[in-house]
Amino acid sequence: MDILIFKTNLNNPQLISEAKPFIQNIQGIRRWNVDMQDCDNVLRIEADQVSPRSVESILKSAGYFCEELED
């Protein structure tokens, strides 16, 4: 299992709720959450064989900012 971390613009419950169907439709995601207390509104995903680029692409095409945070 991989843990993927992204900087997003998901900074309130309404945006998270609107983005939820896009995130949940990505095959391989087991769990996810958004930390609105973090300055980067971090999206943390626990997944099996999910490409960070595919997550970025799906959320960006839906109108959200999403960029992988690298170590």
C-alpha positions in Angstrom: 0.0 0.0 0.0 1.2 3.5 -0.9 0.5 6.8 0.9 0.2 9.7 -1.5 0.2 13.3 -0.2 -1.1 16.3 -2.2 -1.3 20.0 -1.8 -4.9 21.1 -2.7 -7.4 23.9 -2.6 -9.9 21.8 -0.8 -10.2 24.3 2.1 -13.8 23.8 3.3 -16.3 21.0 3.8 -18.3 22.0 0.7 -15.3 21.7 -1.7 -14.4 18.4 -0.1 -17.9 17.1 -0.5 -18.0 18.2 -4.2 -14.6 16.5 -4.8 -15.5 13.3 -3.0 -17.1 11.5 -6.0 -14.0 12.2 -8.2 -11.7 10.8 -5.5 -13.8 7.8 -4.7 -14.1 6.8 -8.3 -10.3 6.3 -8.5 -9.6 2.6 -8.5 -7.3 1.4 -5.8 -8.0 4.1 -3.2 -8.6 2.5 0.2 -8.8 5.6 2.4 -8.4 9.3 2.0 -8.8 12.5 4.0 -8.2 16.3 3.8 -6.4 18.2 6.5 -8.0 21.7 6.4 -5.9 22.8 9.3 -2.7 22.4 7.3 -1.7 25.5 5.2 -1.5 23.2 2.1 -5.0 21.6 2.7 -3.3 18.2 2.4 -5.1 15.4 0.7 -3.7 12.1 2.1 -4.5 9.0 0.1 -3.9 5.4 1.1 -4.0 3.3 -2.1 -2.8 0.3 -4.0 -1.2 1.0 -7.4 -2.5 4.5 -7.9 -0.5 6.9 -9.9 0.0 10.4 -8.3 -0.3 11.9 -11.8 -3.7 10.3 -12.3 -5.0 11.8 -9.1 -3.7 15.2 -10.1 -5.2 14.9 -13.6 -8.6 13.8 -12.4 -8.9 16.5 -9.8 -7.5 19.2 -12.0 -9.9 18.3 -14.8 -12.7 18.6 -12.3 -11.5 22.2 -11.5 -9.5 21.7 -8.3 -5.9 22.4 -7.6 -3.9 19.3 -6.8 -0.2 18.9 -6.7 1.8 16.0 -5.2 4.0 16.9 -2.3 7.4 15.2 -2.6 9.6 14.2 0.3 
